[in-house]
Amino acid sequence: LLAGLHQDQALVLLVVTHSEALAERFTRKYELVDGTLKPC
């Protein structure tokens, strides 16, 4: 549902997960490395 709203309404959706399968559903991914967000 949230992913659909994200695409339909051009909203920003921030998802924090340990699931690689869930992360693969999104086009932009970052990882936390030594306290800093870095693009994957």
PQR file of N, CA, C, O and H, with PARSE charges and radii, in Angstrom:
ATOM      1  N   LEU A   1       0.829  -1.203   0.000 -0.4000 1.5000
ATOM      2  CA  LEU A   1       0.000   0.000   0.000 -0.0000 2.0000
ATOM      3  C   LEU A   1       0.866   1.258   0.000  0.5500 1.7000
ATOM      4  O   LEU A   1       0.642   2.167  -0.799 -0.5500 1.4000
ATOM      5  N   LEU A   2       1.857   1.312   0.895 -0.4000 1.5000
ATOM      6  CA  LEU A   2       2.715   2.498   0.953 -0.0000 2.0000
ATOM      7  C   LEU A   2       3.541   2.667  -0.318  0.5500 1.7000
ATOM      8  O   LEU A   2       3.724   3.786  -0.797 -0.5500 1.4000
ATOM      9  H   LEU A   2       2.039   0.573   1.543  0.4000 1.0000
ATOM     10  N   ALA A   3       4.035   1.571  -0.858 -0.4000 1.5000
ATOM     11  CA  ALA A   3       4.814   1.653  -2.096 -0.0000 2.0000
ATOM     12  C   ALA A   3       3.952   2.189  -3.238  0.5500 1.7000
ATOM     13  O   ALA A   3       4.438   2.948  -4.075 -0.5500 1.4000
ATOM     14  H   ALA A   3       3.887   0.662  -0.469  0.4000 1.0000
ATOM     15  N   GLY A   4       2.685   1.802  -3.278 -0.4000 1.5000
ATOM     16  CA  GLY A   4       1.773   2.309  -4.297 -0.0000 2.0000
ATOM     17  C   GLY A   4       1.544   3.801  -4.158  0.5500 1.7000
ATOM     18  O   GLY A   4       1.542   4.521  -5.156 -0.5500 1.4000
ATOM     19  H   GLY A   4       2.290   1.185  -2.598  0.4000 1.0000
ATOM     20  N   LEU A   5       1.353   4.275  -2.940 -0.4000 1.5000
ATOM     21  CA  LEU A   5       1.192   5.714  -2.704 -0.0000 2.0000
ATOM     22  C   LEU A   5       2.457   6.459  -3.104  0.5500 1.7000
ATOM     23  O   LEU A   5       2.399   7.545  -3.683 -0.5500 1.4000
ATOM     24  H   LEU A   5       1.355   3.690  -2.129  0.4000 1.0000
ATOM     25  N   HIS A   6       3.579   5.871  -2.793 -0.4000 1.5000
ATOM     26  CA  HIS A   6       4.867   6.476  -3.142 -0.0000 2.0000
ATOM     27  C   HIS A   6       4.945   6.728  -4.646  0.5500 1.7000
ATOM     28  O   HIS A   6       5.362   7.806  -5.071 -0.5500 1.4000
ATOM     29  H   HIS A   6       3.626   4.990  -2.323  0.4000 1.0000
ATOM     30  N   GLN A   7       4.556   5.762  -5.439 -0.4000 1.5000
ATOM     31  CA  GLN A   7       4.626   5.902  -6.894 -0.0000 2.0000
ATOM     32  C   GLN A   7       3.509   6.782  -7.443  0.5500 1.7000
ATOM     33  O   GLN A   7       3.757   7.623  -8.307 -0.5500 1.4000
ATOM     34  H   GLN A   7       4.217   4.886  -5.094  0.4000 1.0000
ATOM     35  N   ASP A   8       2.300   6.603  -6.962 -0.4000 1.5000
ATOM     36  CA  ASP A   8       1.151   7.334  -7.498 -0.0000 2.0000
ATOM     37  C   ASP A   8       1.165   8.815  -7.143  0.5500 1.7000
ATOM     38  O   ASP A   8       0.778   9.649  -7.961 -0.5500 1.4000
ATOM     39  H   ASP A   8       2.099   5.919  -6.261  0.4000 1.0000
ATOM     40  N   GLN A   9       1.601   9.148  -5.946 -0.4000 1.5000
ATOM     41  CA  GLN A   9       1.536  10.523  -5.464 -0.0000 2.0000
ATOM     42  C   GLN A   9       2.890  11.236  -5.464  0.5500 1.7000
ATOM     43  O   GLN A   9       2.977  12.386  -5.034 -0.5500 1.4000
ATOM     44  H   GLN A   9       1.915   8.470  -5.282  0.4000 1.0000
ATOM     45  N   ALA A  10       3.936  10.577  -5.934 -0.4000 1.5000
ATOM     46  CA  ALA A  10       5.292  11.139  -5.961 -0.0000 2.0000
ATOM     47  C   ALA A  10       5.722  11.589  -4.563  0.5500 1.7000
ATOM     48  O   ALA A  10       6.264  12.680  -4.383 -0.5500 1.4000
ATOM     49  H   ALA A  10       3.866   9.643  -6.284  0.4000 1.0000
ATOM     50  N   LEU A  11       5.468  10.723  -3.579 -0.4000 1.5000
ATOM     51  CA  LEU A  11       5.849  11.008  -2.199 -0.0000 2.0000
ATOM     52  C   LEU A  11       7.182  10.352  -1.878  0.5500 1.7000
ATOM     53  O   LEU A  11       7.579   9.376  -2.514 -0.5500 1.4000
ATOM     54  H   LEU A  11       5.028   9.837  -3.725  0.4000 1.0000
ATOM     55  N   VAL A  12       7.864  10.902  -0.883 -0.4000 1.5000
ATOM     56  CA  VAL A  12       9.090  10.281  -0.388 -0.0000 2.0000
ATOM     57  C   VAL A  12       8.696   9.220   0.627  0.5500 1.7000
ATOM     58  O   VAL A  12       7.889   9.472   1.522 -0.5500 1.4000
ATOM     59  H   VAL A  12       7.541  11.695  -0.367  0.4000 1.0000
ATOM     60  N   LEU A  13       9.266   8.039   0.481 -0.4000 1.5000
ATOM     61  CA  LEU A  13       8.997   6.940   1.403 -0.0000 2.0000
ATOM     62  C   LEU A  13      10.327   6.442   1.934  0.5500 1.7000
ATOM     63  O   LEU A  13      11.172   5.984   1.165 -0.5500 1.4000
ATOM     64  H   LEU A  13       9.922   7.834  -0.247  0.4000 1.0000
ATOM     65  N   LEU A  14      10.518   6.525   3.232 -0.4000 1.5000
ATOM     66  CA  LEU A  14      11.746   6.059   3.868 -0.0000 2.0000
ATOM     67  C   LEU A  14      11.450   4.747   4.572  0.5500 1.7000
ATOM     68  O   LEU A  14      10.614   4.690   5.473 -0.5500 1.4000
ATOM     69  H   LEU A  14       9.832   6.897   3.856  0.4000 1.0000
ATOM     70  N   VAL A  15      12.145   3.686   4.153 -0.4000 1.5000
ATOM     71  CA  VAL A  15      11.963   2.361   4.733 -0.0000 2.0000
ATOM     72  C   VAL A  15      13.297   1.919   5.307  0.5500 1.7000
ATOM     73  O   VAL A  15      14.312   1.935   4.612 -0.5500 1.4000
ATOM     74  H   VAL A  15      12.824   3.733   3.421  0.4000 1.0000
ATOM     75  N   VAL A  16      13.298   1.526   6.567 -0.4000 1.5000
ATOM     76  CA  VAL A  16      14.501   1.002   7.213 -0.0000 2.0000
ATOM     77  C   VAL A  16      14.268  -0.481   7.449  0.5500 1.7000
ATOM     78  O   VAL A  16      13.298  -0.864   8.102 -0.5500 1.4000
ATOM     79  H   VAL A  16      12.473   1.513   7.132  0.4000 1.0000
ATOM     80  N   THR A  17      15.166  -1.325   6.915 -0.4000 1.5000
ATOM     81  CA  THR A  17      14.954  -2.764   6.992 -0.0000 2.0000
ATOM     82  C   THR A  17      16.277  -3.516   7.008  0.5500 1.7000
ATOM     83  O   THR A  17      17.308  -3.010   6.564 -0.5500 1.4000
ATOM     84  H   THR A  17      15.954  -1.014   6.385  0.4000 1.0000
ATOM     85  N   HIS A  18      16.224  -4.719   7.522 -0.4000 1.5000
ATOM     86  CA  HIS A  18      17.348  -5.649   7.424 -0.0000 2.0000
ATOM     87  C   HIS A  18      17.097  -6.642   6.292  0.5500 1.7000
ATOM     88  O   HIS A  18      17.957  -7.469   5.988 -0.5500 1.4000
ATOM     89  H   HIS A  18      15.387  -5.130   7.883  0.4000 1.0000
ATOM     90  N   SER A  19      15.929  -6.562   5.671 -0.4000 1.5000
ATOM     91  CA  SER A  19      15.528  -7.504   4.627 -0.0000 2.0000
ATOM     92  C   SER A  19      16.042  -7.055   3.259  0.5500 1.7000
ATOM     93  O   SER A  19      15.618  -6.022   2.740 -0.5500 1.4000
ATOM     94  H   SER A  19      15.230  -5.890   5.918  0.4000 1.0000
ATOM     95  N   GLU A  20      16.947  -7.829   2.684 -0.4000 1.5000
ATOM     96  CA  GLU A  20      17.444  -7.510   1.347 -0.0000 2.0000
ATOM     97  C   GLU A  20      16.338  -7.657   0.306  0.5500 1.7000
ATOM     98  O   GLU A  20      16.307  -6.917  -0.677 -0.5500 1.4000
ATOM     99  H   GLU A  20      17.291  -8.668   3.106  0.4000 1.0000
ATOM    100  N   ALA A  21      15.434  -8.607   0.517 -0.4000 1.5000
ATOM    101  CA  ALA A  21      14.320  -8.809  -0.419 -0.0000 2.0000
ATOM    102  C   ALA A  21      13.429  -7.571  -0.472  0.5500 1.7000
ATOM    103  O   ALA A  21      13.017  -7.155  -1.555 -0.5500 1.4000
ATOM    104  H   ALA A  21      15.460  -9.208   1.315  0.4000 1.0000
ATOM    105  N   LEU A  22      13.130  -6.986   0.666 -0.4000 1.5000
ATOM    106  CA  LEU A  22      12.318  -5.770   0.697 -0.0000 2.0000
ATOM    107  C   LEU A  22      13.083  -4.608   0.076  0.5500 1.7000
ATOM    108  O   LEU A  22      12.511  -3.837  -0.693 -0.5500 1.4000
ATOM    109  H   LEU A  22      13.464  -7.324   1.545  0.4000 1.0000
ATOM    110  N   ALA A  23      14.345  -4.474   0.393 -0.4000 1.5000
ATOM    111  CA  ALA A  23      15.159  -3.374  -0.138 -0.0000 2.0000
ATOM    112  C   ALA A  23      15.228  -3.417  -1.663  0.5500 1.7000
ATOM    113  O   ALA A  23      15.284  -2.369  -2.305 -0.5500 1.4000
ATOM    114  H   ALA A  23      14.810  -5.101   1.018  0.4000 1.0000
ATOM    115  N   GLU A  24      15.224  -4.595  -2.240 -0.4000 1.5000
ATOM    116  CA  GLU A  24      15.309  -4.734  -3.696 -0.0000 2.0000
ATOM    117  C   GLU A  24      14.088  -4.173  -4.416  0.5500 1.7000
ATOM    118  O   GLU A  24      14.132  -3.967  -5.629 -0.5500 1.4000
ATOM    119  H   GLU A  24      15.178  -5.446  -1.719  0.4000 1.0000
ATOM    120  N   ARG A  25      13.010  -3.925  -3.698 -0.4000 1.5000
ATOM    121  CA  ARG A  25      11.797  -3.380  -4.323 -0.0000 2.0000
ATOM    122  C   ARG A  25      11.909  -1.885  -4.611  0.5500 1.7000
ATOM    123  O   ARG A  25      11.048  -1.317  -5.282 -0.5500 1.4000
ATOM    124  H   ARG A  25      12.975  -4.092  -2.712  0.4000 1.0000
ATOM    125  N   PHE A  26      12.956  -1.252  -4.112 -0.4000 1.5000
ATOM    126  CA  PHE A  26      13.110   0.195  -4.244 -0.0000 2.0000
ATOM    127  C   PHE A  26      14.295   0.531  -5.148  0.5500 1.7000
ATOM    128  O   PHE A  26      15.261  -0.228  -5.226 -0.5500 1.4000
ATOM    129  H   PHE A  26      13.656  -1.714  -3.567  0.4000 1.0000
ATOM    130  N   THR A  27      14.213   1.665  -5.824 -0.4000 1.5000
ATOM    131  CA  THR A  27      15.246   2.033  -6.787 -0.0000 2.0000
ATOM    132  C   THR A  27      16.467   2.657  -6.134  0.5500 1.7000
ATOM    133  O   THR A  27      17.578   2.508  -6.642 -0.5500 1.4000
ATOM    134  H   THR A  27      13.428   2.281  -5.761  0.4000 1.0000
ATOM    135  N   ARG A  28      16.288   3.344  -5.031 -0.4000 1.5000
ATOM    136  CA  ARG A  28      17.399   4.019  -4.372 -0.0000 2.0000
ATOM    137  C   ARG A  28      17.640   3.379  -3.018  0.5500 1.7000
ATOM    138  O   ARG A  28      16.739   3.321  -2.181 -0.5500 1.4000
ATOM    139  H   ARG A  28      15.385   3.466  -4.618  0.4000 1.0000
ATOM    140  N   LYS A  29      18.860   2.897  -2.804 -0.4000 1.5000
ATOM    141  CA  LYS A  29      19.180   2.213  -1.551 -0.0000 2.0000
ATOM    142  C   LYS A  29      20.445   2.798  -0.941  0.5500 1.7000
ATOM    143  O   LYS A  29      21.371   3.188  -1.652 -0.5500 1.4000
ATOM    144  H   LYS A  29      19.592   2.944  -3.485  0.4000 1.0000
ATOM    145  N   TYR A  30      20.470   2.852   0.389 -0.4000 1.5000
ATOM    146  CA  TYR A  30      21.628   3.326   1.140 -0.0000 2.0000
ATOM    147  C   TYR A  30      21.914   2.330   2.244  0.5500 1.7000
ATOM    148  O   TYR A  30      21.021   1.610   2.692 -0.5500 1.4000
ATOM    149  H   TYR A  30      19.718   2.535   0.967  0.4000 1.0000
ATOM    150  N   GLU A  31      23.164   2.292   2.682 -0.4000 1.5000
ATOM    151  CA  GLU A  31      23.503   1.467   3.835 -0.0000 2.0000
ATOM    152  C   GLU A  31      24.234   2.327   4.850  0.5500 1.7000
ATOM    153  O   GLU A  31      24.903   3.296   4.492 -0.5500 1.4000
ATOM    154  H   GLU A  31      23.889   2.877   2.318  0.4000 1.0000
ATOM    155  N   LEU A  32      24.103   1.969   6.110 -0.4000 1.5000
ATOM    156  CA  LEU A  32      24.752   2.692   7.195 -0.0000 2.0000
ATOM    157  C   LEU A  32      26.105   2.049   7.441  0.5500 1.7000
ATOM    158  O   LEU A  32      26.189   0.891   7.849 -0.5500 1.4000
ATOM    159  H   LEU A  32      23.560   1.182   6.401  0.4000 1.0000
ATOM    160  N   VAL A  33      27.170   2.813   7.190 -0.4000 1.5000
ATOM    161  CA  VAL A  33      28.536   2.323   7.357 -0.0000 2.0000
ATOM    162  C   VAL A  33      29.262   3.254   8.317  0.5500 1.7000
ATOM    163  O   VAL A  33      29.470   4.429   8.015 -0.5500 1.4000
ATOM    164  H   VAL A  33      27.102   3.754   6.859  0.4000 1.0000
ATOM    165  N   ASP A  34      29.643   2.731   9.461 -0.4000 1.5000
ATOM    166  CA  ASP A  34      30.355   3.528  10.471 -0.0000 2.0000
ATOM    167  C   ASP A  34      29.628   4.826  10.795  0.5500 1.7000
ATOM    168  O   ASP A  34      30.260   5.871  10.952 -0.5500 1.4000
ATOM    169  H   ASP A  34      29.474   1.776   9.707  0.4000 1.0000
ATOM    170  N   GLY A  35      28.296   4.765  10.895 -0.4000 1.5000
ATOM    171  CA  GLY A  35      27.504   5.930  11.277 -0.0000 2.0000
ATOM    172  C   GLY A  35      27.198   6.892  10.140  0.5500 1.7000
ATOM    173  O   GLY A  35      26.645   7.965  10.381 -0.5500 1.4000
ATOM    174  H   GLY A  35      27.783   3.916  10.768  0.4000 1.0000
ATOM    175  N   THR A  36      27.545   6.536   8.902 -0.4000 1.5000
ATOM    176  CA  THR A  36      27.311   7.397   7.747 -0.0000 2.0000
ATOM    177  C   THR A  36      26.486   6.650   6.708  0.5500 1.7000
ATOM    178  O   THR A  36      26.769   5.491   6.403 -0.5500 1.4000
ATOM    179  H   THR A  36      27.994   5.664   8.706  0.4000 1.0000
ATOM    180  N   LEU A  37      25.453   7.317   6.158 -0.4000 1.5000
ATOM    181  CA  LEU A  37      24.663   6.712   5.085 -0.0000 2.0000
ATOM    182  C   LEU A  37      25.441   6.799   3.782  0.5500 1.7000
ATOM    183  O   LEU A  37      25.912   7.869   3.397 -0.5500 1.4000
ATOM    184  H   LEU A  37      25.223   8.258   6.406  0.4000 1.0000
ATOM    185  N   LYS A  38      25.572   5.658   3.106 -0.4000 1.5000
ATOM    186  CA  LYS A  38      26.299   5.598   1.834 -0.0000 2.0000
ATOM    187  C   LYS A  38      25.420   4.903   0.801  0.5500 1.7000
ATOM    188  O   LYS A  38      24.756   3.915   1.114 -0.5500 1.4000
ATOM    189  H   LYS A  38      25.189   4.789   3.419  0.4000 1.0000
ATOM    190  N   PRO A  39      25.413   5.421  -0.441 -0.5600 1.5000
ATOM    191  CA  PRO A  39      24.632   4.769  -1.497  0.2800 2.0000
ATOM    192  C   PRO A  39      25.143   3.360  -1.766  0.5500 1.7000
ATOM    193  O   PRO A  39      26.344   3.100  -1.685 -0.5500 1.4000
ATOM    194  N   CYS A  40      24.231   2.460  -2.082 -0.4000 1.5000
ATOM    195  CA  CYS A  40      24.612   1.082  -2.431 -0.0000 2.0000
ATOM    196  C   CYS A  40      24.819   0.968  -3.921  0.5500 1.7000
ATOM    197  O   CYS A  40      25.145  -0.110  -4.419 -0.5500 1.4000
ATOM    198  H   CYS A  40      23.255   2.672  -2.147  0.4000 1.0000
TER
END
